[in-house]
Amino acid sequence: MSNRIYGPSSHTEDPDRYKHGGLHPLVIGDSIHDGRYRIIHKLGSGSFSTVWLARDTLSNKYVSLKVLDASTPLGSKELRILHHIAASSLEHPGRQYVTHLLDNFVIEGPNGQHRCLVTEAAGQRLSRKPESKVGSLDQARRTGLQIAQALGFLHAIEIAHGDCYTSNILTRLQNFDDWSEEDIYETMGQPVKHMVWRLDGDPRGDNAPEYTVQVGNVAALDARLATDRIVLVDFGEAFYHEERPKKIVTPAPFASPEIVFGTEITPAHDQWAFACILYEIAADHSLFKMIFGWFNDTLKDQVAMLGKPPQDAWERWDGRTKYFHHDGTPKEAEGRRLTVRPLTLKQRVRNISKPLAERNYGSPSELNEPLSEELQGLYDLLRGLLVYDPTSRSSFDEVQAHSFFAQGCPTIL
């Protein structure tokens, strides 16, 4: 028998998350914090929050309003990290690419107390531009340098982001504070609402909103307002350099070996994640695949690229003997299990110059061919980051100074 309370929604956050200790119920037109912030549209939702486009009626600006669930401590680490960033006086080119806290406050609702974080409104998540030609590295250079500078700034002030991946890198928008709400809806579409109802037929009550809201058309907002600059957001998994978090929740294709094998997590996780992002911008697909399992495919693919990891990490993976011999070489497929085929980093980089349908494991003759000068530069950068030993990964100072970025478009300062 189902324990659900509300009818499910496949288009928005799960209505059952609106309960004591859960999300705060909000609908379009609501005002919070003594009427200062008015809810205009939906920007997104995460594991522990909803994110809204809101109008700051005091400063007459559009902002991003993140409302954390009631299970998140009011003095959360994310808030402390954002305060730490704001308090830093360090002059660094990456500072402009990191989101800044504009306001924060606590609201009381039927599900508890909720910390609210106000930052600048931003656009779409990072992806390769559809007009980019196959093999072009222009966007990887330009955007990759900005990401490296953003992470370099954070590391310079002793902060690791922890969850740096494409959904947490957004497009910085031109100012649109003079837009009316009608302009917003004309661009993003009218809010699409899904009524919330109890499965047992009882009245809905106060814990859940009257309706949930689909994310608006942020792509259309981008089309009118996008700049060529990024902004790094969401510090929910961030940590100080002296800390060693027991766990980080981040998508498997961007997870470092420390996370997938379960060894000690250090700030060098950010370098690994950065390399995965840079490759994805260049190749238009992820460096590591995830098909059937959260970490299982990533574990196999990391070993297929880098070979056997250090013994401590290797022995932590219970499933290793299904796919690999004790020396890290792949086994033949048995039953329904797929064969793991070695695919080196160099061949993955070589494949960037090919249409998707022609990318392959490389013939013996091709594997011995040199890369183009452009691809060699990218390969040299990536192989300094994609190593099992976190202490051996290039620092972000070294990344920013790498020759790969020398031919790129200049960063806006």
C-alpha positions as CSV (number, residue, x, y, z in Angstrom):
1,M,0.0,0.0,0.0
2,S,1.3,3.4,-1.0
3,N,2.4,5.9,1.7
4,R,1.9,8.8,-0.6
5,I,-0.2,11.7,0.6
6,Y,-0.5,13.8,-2.5
7,G,-0.9,12.9,-6.2
8,P,2.5,12.7,-7.9
9,S,3.7,15.2,-10.4
10,S,6.2,14.3,-13.2
11,H,6.7,17.9,-14.1
12,T,7.6,19.6,-10.8
13,E,9.1,18.7,-7.4
14,D,7.3,15.9,-5.7
15,P,4.3,17.3,-3.7
16,D,5.0,14.8,-0.9
17,R,8.0,16.9,-0.1
18,Y,5.7,19.5,1.3
19,K,5.4,18.2,4.8
20,H,6.7,19.1,8.3
21,G,10.5,19.5,7.9
22,G,10.1,19.7,4.2
23,L,9.6,22.4,1.5
24,H,7.8,25.7,2.1
25,P,4.6,26.1,0.1
26,L,4.8,29.1,-2.3
27,V,2.7,30.0,-5.3
28,I,2.9,32.7,-8.0
29,G,2.1,36.2,-6.5
30,D,3.0,35.3,-2.9
31,S,5.0,37.9,-1.0
32,I,7.5,37.1,1.7
33,H,9.8,38.9,4.1
34,D,7.4,41.6,5.1
35,G,6.3,41.9,1.5
36,R,9.7,42.7,0.1
37,Y,10.0,39.7,-2.3
38,R,7.2,38.8,-4.7
39,I,7.2,35.5,-6.4
40,I,7.1,35.9,-10.2
41,H,8.1,32.6,-11.8
42,K,9.9,29.3,-11.1
43,L,13.6,28.9,-11.8
44,G,14.2,25.4,-10.5
45,S,14.2,23.0,-7.5
46,G,16.8,20.9,-5.9
47,S,17.1,18.1,-3.3
48,F,16.5,20.5,-0.4
49,S,15.1,23.7,-2.0
50,T,12.9,25.5,-4.5
51,V,14.3,28.4,-6.5
52,W,12.2,31.3,-7.7
53,L,12.4,34.4,-9.9
54,A,11.3,37.1,-7.5
55,R,10.9,40.9,-7.6
56,D,12.7,42.8,-4.9
57,T,10.2,45.6,-4.4
58,L,12.6,47.6,-2.2
59,S,15.4,47.8,-4.7
60,N,13.2,47.2,-7.8
61,K,15.3,44.4,-9.0
62,Y,14.7,40.8,-10.2
63,V,16.5,38.3,-8.1
64,S,16.9,34.6,-7.6
65,L,15.3,33.5,-4.3
66,K,16.3,30.1,-3.0
67,V,14.1,28.7,-0.2
68,L,15.7,25.9,1.7
69,D,13.6,23.1,3.3
70,A,13.0,23.1,7.0
71,S,15.4,20.2,7.6
72,T,18.3,22.4,6.6
73,P,19.9,24.1,9.6
74,L,19.2,27.8,9.7
75,G,22.9,28.4,10.2
76,S,23.8,26.1,7.2
77,K,27.3,25.8,5.9
78,E,26.1,27.2,2.5
79,L,25.2,30.4,4.3
80,R,28.5,30.5,6.1
81,I,30.4,29.9,2.8
82,L,28.5,32.7,1.1
83,H,29.3,35.1,3.9
84,H,32.9,34.0,3.7
85,I,33.0,34.8,0.0
86,A,31.3,38.2,0.6
87,A,33.7,39.1,3.4
88,S,36.8,38.3,1.3
89,S,38.8,41.4,0.1
90,L,40.9,39.3,-2.3
91,E,41.2,40.9,-5.7
92,H,41.0,38.0,-8.2
93,P,39.7,37.7,-11.8
94,G,37.5,34.8,-10.8
95,R,35.5,36.7,-8.2
96,Q,33.2,38.1,-10.9
97,Y,32.2,34.6,-11.9
98,V,31.0,33.5,-8.5
99,T,27.5,34.3,-7.3
100,H,27.2,36.8,-4.4
101,L,24.7,36.8,-1.6
102,L,22.4,39.8,-1.8
103,D,20.2,39.1,1.2
104,N,19.2,36.2,3.5
105,F,16.5,35.8,6.1
106,V,14.3,33.2,7.8
107,I,10.6,32.6,7.2
108,E,8.2,30.6,9.3
109,G,5.6,28.4,7.6
110,P,3.4,25.3,8.2
111,N,6.4,23.0,7.7
112,G,8.9,24.8,9.9
113,Q,11.5,27.5,9.6
114,H,13.2,28.1,6.3
115,R,16.4,29.9,5.4
116,C,16.1,32.0,2.3
117,L,19.1,33.0,0.1
118,V,18.8,35.9,-2.4
119,T,21.3,36.1,-5.2
120,E,21.4,37.6,-8.7
121,A,19.0,36.1,-11.3
122,A,20.9,34.1,-13.9
123,G,20.1,32.1,-17.1
124,Q,20.5,28.6,-18.4
125,R,22.9,25.9,-17.3
126,L,26.1,25.5,-19.1
127,S,26.0,23.5,-22.4
128,R,27.9,23.5,-25.7
129,K,26.4,26.1,-28.0
130,P,24.4,24.4,-30.8
131,E,26.0,26.6,-33.4
132,S,29.5,25.4,-32.5
133,K,31.2,23.4,-35.2
134,V,32.4,19.9,-34.5
135,G,35.9,20.0,-33.1
136,S,35.8,23.7,-32.3
137,L,37.5,24.5,-29.0
138,D,36.6,28.2,-28.8
139,Q,33.9,27.9,-26.2
140,A,35.9,25.4,-24.2
141,R,38.7,28.0,-24.0
142,R,36.6,31.0,-23.3
143,T,34.2,29.4,-20.8
144,G,36.7,27.0,-19.4
145,L,39.0,29.8,-18.4
146,Q,36.2,31.6,-16.6
147,I,35.3,28.4,-14.7
148,A,39.0,27.9,-13.8
149,Q,39.2,31.5,-12.6
150,A,36.0,31.1,-10.5
151,L,37.3,27.9,-8.8
152,G,40.7,29.5,-8.5
153,F,39.2,32.4,-6.6
154,L,37.4,30.0,-4.2
155,H,40.5,27.9,-3.6
156,A,42.5,31.1,-3.0
157,I,40.2,31.9,-0.1
158,E,40.3,28.2,1.1
159,I,36.9,27.1,-0.2
160,A,36.1,24.0,-2.3
161,H,32.9,24.1,-4.3
162,G,32.3,20.4,-4.1
163,D,29.5,20.2,-6.6
164,C,30.8,21.9,-9.7
165,Y,29.1,20.6,-12.7
166,T,27.2,22.0,-15.7
167,S,23.9,22.6,-13.9
168,N,25.6,24.8,-11.3
169,I,27.3,27.0,-14.0
170,L,24.8,29.4,-15.4
171,T,24.7,32.2,-18.0
172,R,25.1,35.7,-16.6
173,L,22.3,37.9,-17.9
174,Q,22.1,41.5,-19.0
175,N,20.2,43.7,-16.6
176,F,16.4,43.4,-17.1
177,D,15.2,45.2,-14.0
178,D,13.1,47.6,-16.1
179,W,11.0,44.7,-17.4
180,S,7.4,44.5,-16.3
181,E,6.0,41.2,-15.1
182,E,4.2,41.0,-18.4
183,D,7.6,41.1,-20.2
184,I,8.7,38.2,-18.0
185,Y,5.7,36.1,-18.9
186,E,5.9,37.0,-22.6
187,T,9.5,35.7,-22.6
188,M,9.4,32.8,-20.1
189,G,5.8,31.8,-20.7
190,Q,2.9,31.9,-18.3
191,P,3.5,29.8,-15.2
192,V,2.3,26.2,-15.8
193,K,0.5,25.1,-12.7
194,H,-0.2,21.6,-11.5
195,M,-3.0,21.3,-8.8
196,V,-2.0,19.5,-5.6
197,W,-4.6,17.1,-4.3
198,R,-4.7,14.4,-1.5
199,L,-5.0,10.8,-2.6
200,D,-7.4,10.1,0.3
201,G,-9.8,12.9,-0.8
202,D,-9.4,14.9,2.4
203,P,-8.8,18.7,2.2
204,R,-5.3,19.6,1.1
205,G,-4.4,21.5,4.3
206,D,-1.7,24.2,4.7
207,N,1.5,22.0,4.3
208,A,1.3,21.9,0.5
209,P,0.7,24.7,-1.9
210,E,-2.5,25.0,-4.0
211,Y,-0.4,24.0,-7.0
212,T,3.2,23.4,-8.0
213,V,4.8,25.3,-10.8
214,Q,6.9,24.1,-13.7
215,V,10.2,25.8,-14.4
216,G,9.8,28.7,-16.8
217,N,11.4,28.9,-20.2
218,V,14.8,30.1,-19.0
219,A,16.2,29.3,-22.5
220,A,14.0,32.1,-23.9
221,L,15.3,34.4,-21.2
222,D,18.8,33.5,-22.3
223,A,18.0,34.1,-25.9
224,R,17.2,37.8,-25.2
225,L,19.6,38.5,-22.3
226,A,22.6,36.2,-22.4
227,T,26.1,37.5,-22.0
228,D,29.3,35.5,-22.7
229,R,30.0,35.3,-19.0
230,I,29.2,32.5,-16.5
231,V,28.3,32.6,-12.9
232,L,29.0,29.7,-10.5
233,V,26.1,29.0,-8.2
234,D,24.9,26.6,-5.5
235,F,27.2,26.1,-2.5
236,G,25.2,23.4,-0.8
237,E,28.1,20.9,-1.0
238,A,30.9,23.5,-0.5
239,F,33.5,23.0,2.3
240,Y,36.5,24.6,3.7
241,H,39.9,23.3,2.7
242,E,40.8,22.0,6.1
243,E,37.7,19.9,6.2
244,R,37.3,16.3,4.9
245,P,33.7,15.7,4.1
246,K,32.5,12.2,4.6
247,K,30.2,12.4,1.5
248,I,29.5,14.7,-1.4
249,V,26.3,14.5,-3.5
250,T,27.2,15.3,-7.1
251,P,26.3,13.7,-10.4
252,A,28.4,10.5,-11.1
253,P,29.9,11.7,-14.4
254,F,31.6,14.6,-12.5
255,A,32.5,12.6,-9.4
256,S,36.2,12.2,-8.6
257,P,37.7,8.8,-7.8
258,E,37.7,9.8,-4.2
259,I,33.9,10.0,-4.3
260,V,33.1,6.9,-6.4
261,F,35.7,4.6,-4.7
262,G,35.0,6.0,-1.2
263,T,38.4,7.3,-0.3
264,E,39.2,10.6,1.5
265,I,37.6,13.7,-0.2
266,T,39.8,16.7,-0.5
267,P,39.5,20.1,-2.3
268,A,41.3,18.5,-5.3
269,H,37.9,17.0,-6.2
270,D,37.2,20.4,-7.8
271,Q,40.1,19.9,-10.2
272,W,38.7,16.6,-11.4
273,A,35.2,18.0,-11.8
274,F,36.6,21.0,-13.8
275,A,38.4,18.6,-16.2
276,C,35.1,16.7,-16.8
277,I,33.3,20.0,-17.4
278,L,36.0,21.2,-19.8
279,Y,35.8,18.0,-21.8
280,E,32.0,18.1,-22.0
281,I,32.1,21.6,-23.4
282,A,34.6,20.6,-26.0
283,A,33.1,17.2,-26.9
284,D,29.3,17.9,-26.4
285,H,29.0,14.8,-24.3
286,S,30.2,13.7,-20.9
287,L,33.7,12.3,-20.3
288,F,32.4,9.4,-18.3
289,K,29.2,7.6,-19.0
290,M,26.3,6.7,-16.7
291,I,23.8,4.3,-18.2
292,F,22.6,1.7,-15.7
293,G,23.9,2.7,-12.3
294,W,24.7,5.8,-10.3
295,F,28.4,5.1,-9.7
296,N,28.9,1.7,-11.3
297,D,29.3,2.9,-14.9
298,T,31.5,5.7,-13.8
299,L,33.8,3.3,-11.9
300,K,34.1,1.1,-14.9
301,D,34.8,4.0,-17.2
302,Q,37.4,5.6,-15.0
303,V,39.3,2.3,-14.9
304,A,38.9,1.9,-18.6
305,M,40.6,5.3,-19.1
306,L,43.2,5.4,-16.4
307,G,43.8,1.7,-15.5
308,K,43.8,0.2,-12.1
309,P,43.6,2.7,-9.2
310,P,45.7,2.6,-6.0
311,Q,45.1,-0.6,-4.1
312,D,43.2,1.1,-1.2
313,A,40.6,2.5,-3.6
314,W,40.6,-0.7,-5.8
315,E,39.7,-3.0,-2.8
316,R,36.8,-0.7,-1.8
317,W,34.9,-1.5,-5.0
318,D,33.1,-4.8,-4.4
319,G,32.1,-5.1,-8.1
320,R,35.6,-4.9,-9.5
321,T,35.9,-8.6,-10.1
322,K,32.8,-8.7,-12.4
323,Y,34.5,-6.6,-14.9
324,F,38.3,-6.6,-14.4
325,H,41.2,-8.9,-13.6
326,H,43.3,-8.3,-10.5
327,D,45.7,-6.1,-12.6
328,G,42.9,-3.9,-13.8
329,T,42.6,-5.3,-17.4
330,P,39.0,-5.9,-18.6
331,K,37.5,-9.4,-18.5
332,E,35.5,-10.9,-21.3
333,A,31.7,-10.4,-21.1
334,E,29.7,-13.1,-19.4
335,G,25.9,-13.5,-19.6
336,R,24.3,-10.1,-19.8
337,R,27.3,-8.2,-18.5
338,L,28.8,-5.8,-21.1
339,T,32.5,-5.9,-21.9
340,V,34.5,-3.0,-20.7
341,R,36.8,-1.7,-23.4
342,P,39.9,0.4,-22.6
343,L,39.4,4.0,-24.0
344,T,42.3,6.2,-23.2
345,L,42.1,9.9,-22.4
346,K,44.1,10.6,-25.6
347,Q,41.6,8.8,-27.8
348,R,38.7,10.5,-26.0
349,V,40.3,13.8,-26.9
350,R,41.1,12.7,-30.4
351,N,37.4,11.8,-30.8
352,I,36.4,15.5,-30.2
353,S,37.4,16.3,-33.8
354,K,35.0,13.7,-35.2
355,P,31.2,13.7,-35.6
356,L,29.5,11.7,-32.8
357,A,28.7,8.8,-35.1
358,E,32.4,8.4,-36.0
359,R,33.9,8.5,-32.5
360,N,35.5,5.2,-31.5
361,Y,38.1,3.3,-29.5
362,G,40.8,3.9,-32.1
363,S,42.5,1.5,-34.5
364,P,46.1,0.5,-33.7
365,S,47.4,2.9,-36.4
366,E,45.2,5.8,-35.2
367,L,46.4,5.4,-31.6
368,N,49.9,6.1,-32.7
369,E,49.0,9.2,-34.7
370,P,49.8,12.6,-33.1
371,L,47.0,14.9,-32.0
372,S,46.5,18.3,-33.7
373,E,48.2,21.2,-31.9
374,E,44.9,22.3,-30.5
375,L,43.8,18.9,-29.2
376,Q,47.3,18.3,-27.8
377,G,47.0,21.4,-25.7
378,L,43.7,20.2,-24.3
379,Y,45.1,16.8,-23.7
380,D,48.1,18.2,-21.9
381,L,45.8,20.2,-19.6
382,L,43.4,17.3,-18.9
383,R,46.0,14.7,-18.1
384,G,47.4,17.0,-15.4
385,L,44.0,16.9,-13.8
386,L,42.6,13.5,-14.4
387,V,44.9,11.5,-12.2
388,Y,44.0,9.2,-9.3
389,D,46.3,10.9,-6.8
390,P,44.6,14.2,-5.7
391,T,47.9,15.7,-4.6
392,S,49.3,15.3,-8.1
393,R,46.5,17.3,-9.8
394,S,47.4,20.6,-11.3
395,S,46.4,23.6,-9.1
396,F,44.0,26.2,-10.5
397,D,46.9,28.7,-10.7
398,E,48.6,26.2,-13.0
399,V,45.3,25.6,-14.9
400,Q,44.7,29.3,-15.5
401,A,48.3,29.8,-16.8
402,H,48.1,26.8,-19.2
403,S,48.9,27.4,-22.8
404,F,45.6,25.9,-23.9
405,F,43.9,29.1,-22.9
406,A,46.5,31.4,-24.6
407,Q,44.7,31.2,-28.0
408,G,41.2,31.8,-26.5
409,C,39.0,34.8,-26.5
410,P,40.0,37.3,-23.8
411,T,38.0,37.1,-20.6
412,I,35.9,40.2,-19.8
413,L,37.3,41.9,-16.7
